Amino acid sequence: MKNLSNVFLILAVFLACAMCFVVGYDYADMLWGVRYGGYSAPAWTAFLIVIPYALAIAVCLILSRAFRKRV
């Protein structure tokens, strides 16, 4: 069970890194789009992508802790 705990912990770290990359890219795209592309939504809407990533990270951390306690 400890190996499974480590897998979920690594997955949580990977998701956190992926979240930073995706949100940063989308925010930069939204800034450009608002200024030059005629987007009507404000640039801060790119941060709404954080919600599913944060939920997935939380689930991975909860599972990691649960599997670590079973040992």
JOGI-V469192 format. One record per pair of residues at least 4 apart in sequence whose ideal C-beta (glycine too) atoms are under 8 Angstrom apart, sorted by sequence separation. I is the first residue (numbers start at 0). GAP is how many residues later the second one is. D is the distance in Angstrom with one decimal. If there is no record, write none. Layout:
I,GAP,D
I,GAP,D
This chain:
0,4,6.3
1,4,6.6
2,4,6.5
3,4,6.7
4,4,6.4
5,4,6.3
6,4,6.3
7,4,6.4
8,4,6.8
9,4,6.3
10,4,6.2
11,4,6.5
12,4,6.6
13,4,6.2
14,4,6.1
15,4,6.7
16,4,6.6
17,4,6.1
18,4,5.9
19,4,6.0
20,4,6.3
21,4,6.2
22,4,6.1
23,4,6.4
24,4,6.3
25,4,6.2
26,4,6.4
27,4,6.6
28,4,6.1
29,4,6.1
30,4,6.4
31,4,5.8
32,4,3.8
40,4,4.8
48,4,6.8
49,4,5.5
50,4,6.6
51,4,6.3
52,4,6.2
53,4,6.3
54,4,6.4
55,4,6.4
56,4,6.4
57,4,6.3
58,4,6.3
59,4,6.2
60,4,6.4
61,4,6.2
62,4,6.2
63,4,6.3
64,4,6.5
65,4,6.9
66,4,7.7
31,5,6.4
32,5,7.4
33,5,5.0
32,6,3.7
33,7,7.7
33,8,6.9
29,9,6.6
33,9,5.4
29,11,7.1
29,12,7.8
30,12,4.9
29,13,4.1
29,15,6.7
26,16,6.1
29,16,4.6
28,17,7.4
26,19,4.1
25,20,4.1
26,20,7.1
22,23,6.2
25,23,6.0
22,24,6.4
22,26,5.4
21,27,6.1
22,27,5.9
18,30,7.7
22,30,7.8
18,31,6.4
21,31,7.5
18,34,3.8
17,35,7.3
18,35,7.6
15,37,7.7
14,38,6.0
18,38,7.4
14,41,5.5
15,41,5.8
14,42,5.0
11,45,5.1
14,45,6.6
11,48,3.9
10,49,5.0
11,49,5.2
8,51,7.4
7,52,4.7
8,52,7.5
11,52,6.7
7,53,7.5
7,55,4.7
8,55,4.5
7,56,3.9
4,58,8.0
5,58,7.6
4,59,4.9
7,59,6.7
4,60,7.6
4,62,3.9
3,63,4.8
4,63,4.2
1,65,7.4
0,66,4.9
1,66,6.6
4,66,7.7
0,67,7.5
0,69,4.9
1,69,5.2
0,70,5.1
